[in-house]
């Protein structure tokens, strides 16, 4: 077992604290999983933390909650997409709180996950089968540490070809699925912390704190290239967004059942 490797950039801690305090003062995380007494509270505006299940899309979660309110017509939206194979924190806003989605979405995110070295996939994750394969037995702790350092701070990242990024009004994954060449435009992101928490080759567990717009799939693919190897994302969980943590989140059906019970009381 190799000891965990931590690399971090602390240059932006003051700005991060200001952002977190702004959100914290608006919606105290400790009070989010509360008891509701009136269905109309959701129309006035609620922020709900939800633990997105494996293989659900973010829209699946929104749709499930929105349908639970029927026949009440209520705005429901989320503040930051998670890929279907990812789990973890999804911020859901209802009613008037949907006006704050952009604010919540702009906050930094924390993820934990597992990458598998020794191969690549077209989607950079388990949505597609491994292609190129590489030997991994020669990879050392020092090489992994050096690779980590390359991704700390402000960096340029290309989104995956199989992603929801729009170019000229069309999502990249739509072109990729048709087998067309995809134009990927770089974006600047920030990685403030990147920690390898377990090394059992070909698997590496990691924790990363990053800015809005970061594709962890791309980070993993780039990490493999930095090792002159291949890597794909085999597990991902969002554990935090701003001051909000997945440990304070509702399970989807737990929240849906609360909403249904409130409708019964209302009638």
C-alpha positions as CSV (number, residue, x, y, z in Angstrom):
1,X,0.0,0.0,0.0
2,X,1.4,3.4,-1.0
3,X,0.7,6.4,1.3
4,X,-1.8,9.0,0.1
5,X,-0.5,11.8,-2.0
6,X,-1.9,15.3,-1.5
7,X,-1.2,18.3,-3.7
8,X,-3.0,21.6,-3.2
9,X,-3.1,25.3,-4.2
10,X,-4.0,27.6,-1.3
11,X,-3.8,30.9,-3.2
12,X,-7.5,31.3,-3.5
13,X,-8.7,30.4,0.0
14,X,-9.9,33.9,0.9
15,X,-12.1,34.1,-2.2
16,X,-13.4,30.6,-1.6
17,X,-14.3,31.6,2.0
18,X,-16.2,34.6,0.8
19,X,-18.2,32.5,-1.7
20,X,-19.0,29.8,0.9
21,X,-20.1,32.4,3.5
22,X,-22.4,34.1,1.0
23,X,-24.2,30.8,0.2
24,X,-24.1,29.7,3.9
25,X,-25.8,32.8,5.0
26,X,-28.5,32.4,2.3
27,X,-29.3,28.8,3.1
28,X,-27.9,27.2,6.3
29,X,-26.9,23.7,5.3
30,X,-27.7,22.4,8.8
31,X,-31.4,23.4,8.3
32,X,-31.9,22.1,4.8
33,X,-33.1,18.6,5.7
34,X,-36.0,20.0,7.7
35,X,-39.7,19.0,8.4
36,X,-42.1,20.6,6.0
37,X,-45.6,21.5,7.1
38,X,-47.1,23.0,3.9
39,X,-46.8,22.0,0.3
40,X,-46.8,25.7,-0.6
41,X,-43.4,26.2,1.0
42,X,-41.9,24.6,-2.1
43,X,-43.6,27.2,-4.3
44,X,-42.2,30.0,-2.2
45,X,-38.8,28.6,-2.8
46,X,-36.8,25.7,-1.3
47,X,-33.2,24.5,-1.8
48,X,-33.1,20.7,-1.5
49,X,-29.9,18.6,-1.4
50,X,-30.4,15.2,-3.1
51,X,-28.2,12.2,-3.3
52,X,-28.3,11.3,-7.1
53,X,-28.6,7.5,-7.6
54,X,-26.3,5.5,-9.9
55,X,-27.4,5.5,-13.6
56,X,-30.0,8.2,-13.0
57,X,-29.6,11.4,-15.1
58,X,-29.8,14.7,-13.3
59,X,-33.0,15.4,-15.3
60,X,-34.4,12.0,-14.0
61,X,-34.1,13.4,-10.5
62,X,-35.7,16.7,-11.4
63,X,-38.5,14.9,-13.2
64,X,-39.2,12.6,-10.3
65,X,-39.5,15.5,-7.9
66,X,-41.5,17.6,-10.3
67,X,-44.0,14.8,-10.9
68,X,-44.4,14.3,-7.2
69,X,-45.9,17.8,-6.9
70,X,-48.6,17.2,-9.6
71,X,-51.2,18.5,-10.1
72,X,-49.4,21.5,-8.6
73,X,-47.4,23.2,-11.3
74,X,-44.0,24.1,-9.8
75,X,-40.7,25.2,-11.2
76,X,-38.0,22.6,-10.3
77,X,-34.4,22.8,-11.5
78,X,-30.9,21.6,-10.6
79,X,-27.6,23.5,-10.1
80,X,-25.0,21.4,-11.8
81,X,-25.3,18.3,-13.9
82,X,-23.9,14.9,-12.8
83,X,-23.2,12.2,-15.4
84,X,-25.5,9.2,-15.2
85,X,-22.7,6.9,-13.9
86,X,-21.8,9.5,-11.1
87,X,-23.6,9.6,-7.7
88,X,-23.7,12.2,-5.0
89,X,-24.8,15.7,-4.3
90,X,-27.3,17.3,-6.6
91,X,-28.7,20.7,-5.6
92,X,-32.4,21.0,-6.4
93,X,-34.2,24.4,-6.4
94,X,-38.0,24.8,-6.4
95,X,-40.3,27.8,-6.9
96,X,-38.7,31.2,-6.5
97,X,-35.4,29.6,-5.4
98,X,-34.8,28.6,-9.1
99,X,-33.7,32.2,-9.6
100,X,-30.6,31.4,-7.5
101,X,-29.5,28.4,-9.6
102,X,-26.7,30.2,-11.3
103,X,-25.3,31.4,-8.0
104,X,-25.2,27.8,-6.6
105,X,-23.9,26.4,-9.8
106,X,-20.9,28.8,-9.7
107,X,-19.6,27.3,-6.5
108,X,-16.5,25.1,-6.3
109,X,-17.1,21.3,-6.2
110,X,-15.5,18.4,-4.4
111,X,-15.5,14.9,-5.8
112,X,-14.1,11.5,-4.8
113,X,-13.6,8.7,-7.3
114,X,-11.6,5.9,-8.8
115,X,-9.6,6.0,-12.0
116,X,-8.4,2.9,-13.7
117,X,-5.0,3.1,-15.4
118,X,-3.8,1.0,-18.3
119,X,-6.5,1.7,-20.8
120,X,-8.6,4.5,-22.4
121,X,-12.2,4.6,-23.5
122,X,-13.9,6.9,-26.0
123,X,-16.1,8.5,-23.3
124,X,-13.3,8.6,-20.7
125,X,-15.5,6.5,-18.4
126,X,-17.4,3.1,-18.3
127,X,-20.1,4.3,-20.7
128,X,-17.9,2.7,-23.5
129,X,-15.5,-0.2,-23.8
130,X,-11.7,0.1,-23.2
131,X,-9.7,0.7,-26.4
132,X,-5.9,1.2,-26.1
133,X,-4.2,-0.8,-23.4
134,X,-1.0,-0.1,-21.5
135,X,1.3,-1.8,-19.0
136,X,1.1,-0.3,-15.5
137,X,3.5,-2.3,-13.3
138,X,6.3,0.2,-13.9
139,X,4.4,3.2,-12.5
140,X,5.8,4.5,-9.3
141,X,4.6,6.7,-6.4
142,X,6.9,9.4,-7.5
143,X,5.6,9.4,-11.1
144,X,2.0,9.7,-9.7
145,X,3.1,12.6,-7.4
146,X,4.7,14.4,-10.3
147,X,1.6,13.9,-12.5
148,X,-0.6,15.4,-9.7
149,X,1.4,18.6,-9.6
150,X,0.7,19.3,-13.2
151,X,-3.0,19.7,-12.6
152,X,-2.9,22.2,-9.7
153,X,-4.0,25.8,-10.2
154,X,-5.5,27.4,-13.3
155,X,-5.2,24.9,-16.2
156,X,-6.7,24.5,-19.7
157,X,-9.0,21.6,-20.3
158,X,-10.8,20.1,-23.3
159,X,-14.3,18.7,-22.6
160,X,-14.9,15.1,-23.6
161,X,-16.3,14.5,-27.1
162,X,-19.1,12.7,-25.4
163,X,-20.3,15.7,-23.3
164,X,-23.3,18.1,-23.2
165,X,-21.2,21.1,-24.2
166,X,-22.9,23.0,-27.0
167,X,-21.1,24.3,-30.1
168,X,-23.0,26.0,-32.8
169,X,-26.3,25.0,-31.0
170,X,-25.6,21.3,-30.9
171,X,-24.3,19.2,-28.1
172,X,-21.0,17.4,-28.6
173,X,-22.3,14.0,-27.8
174,X,-24.9,14.2,-30.6
175,X,-22.1,14.6,-33.2
176,X,-19.9,12.0,-31.5
177,X,-22.8,9.4,-31.6
178,X,-23.2,10.0,-35.3
179,X,-19.5,9.3,-35.8
180,X,-18.7,12.9,-36.9
181,X,-15.5,14.7,-36.0
182,X,-16.1,16.8,-32.9
183,X,-14.6,20.2,-32.5
184,X,-13.6,20.5,-28.8
185,X,-12.8,24.0,-27.6
186,X,-10.6,24.4,-24.5
187,X,-11.8,26.1,-21.3
188,X,-9.9,27.4,-18.3
189,X,-10.6,25.8,-15.0
190,X,-9.1,25.7,-11.5
191,X,-8.0,22.7,-9.5
192,X,-7.3,23.8,-5.9
193,X,-6.7,20.3,-4.4
194,X,-5.9,16.9,-6.0
195,X,-5.3,14.0,-3.6
196,X,-4.5,10.3,-4.4
197,X,-6.0,8.4,-1.5
198,X,-5.4,4.8,-2.5
199,X,-3.0,3.2,-5.0
200,X,-3.7,-0.4,-5.9
201,X,-2.7,-0.6,-9.6
202,X,-4.3,-0.4,-12.0
203,X,-6.7,1.5,-9.7
204,X,-6.2,4.9,-8.1
205,X,-8.7,6.5,-5.7
206,X,-8.7,10.3,-5.6
207,X,-10.3,13.4,-4.1
208,X,-10.4,16.7,-6.1
209,X,-11.7,20.2,-5.4
210,X,-12.3,22.2,-8.6
211,X,-14.1,25.1,-10.1
212,X,-17.4,25.1,-12.0
213,X,-17.1,23.6,-15.5
214,X,-14.5,21.0,-14.7
215,X,-14.9,17.6,-16.4
216,X,-13.5,15.0,-14.1
217,X,-13.5,12.5,-17.0
218,X,-11.2,14.8,-18.9
219,X,-9.0,15.3,-15.8
220,X,-8.6,11.5,-15.5
221,X,-7.8,11.1,-19.2
222,X,-5.2,13.9,-19.0
223,X,-3.8,12.3,-15.9
224,X,-3.2,9.0,-17.8
225,X,-1.5,10.9,-20.6
226,X,0.7,12.7,-18.1
227,X,2.0,9.2,-17.0
228,X,2.5,8.3,-20.7
229,X,-0.2,5.7,-20.1
230,X,-4.0,5.6,-20.3
231,X,-6.7,6.1,-17.7
232,X,-10.5,6.2,-17.5
233,X,-13.0,7.1,-14.8
234,X,-14.5,4.1,-13.1
235,X,-16.3,5.7,-10.2
236,X,-17.3,9.3,-9.3
237,X,-19.2,10.8,-6.4
238,X,-19.8,14.5,-5.8
239,X,-19.4,15.1,-2.0
240,X,-19.7,18.9,-1.8
241,X,-20.8,22.0,-3.7
242,X,-19.9,25.2,-2.0
243,X,-20.9,24.7,1.6
244,X,-23.4,22.0,0.9
245,X,-22.4,18.4,1.6
246,X,-23.9,15.1,0.4
247,X,-24.0,13.9,4.0
248,X,-26.9,16.4,4.5
249,X,-28.8,15.2,1.4
250,X,-32.2,13.5,0.9
251,X,-32.5,10.2,-0.9
252,X,-34.7,10.7,-3.9
253,X,-37.6,8.5,-2.8
254,X,-37.4,9.7,0.8
255,X,-38.0,13.3,-0.5
256,X,-40.7,12.2,-2.9
257,X,-42.6,10.4,-0.1
258,X,-42.5,13.6,2.1
259,X,-44.0,15.6,-0.8
260,X,-46.7,13.0,-1.4
261,X,-47.7,13.0,2.3
262,X,-47.9,16.8,2.3
263,X,-50.3,16.7,-0.6
264,X,-52.5,14.2,1.3
265,X,-52.6,16.6,4.3
266,X,-53.3,19.5,2.0
267,X,-56.4,17.7,0.6
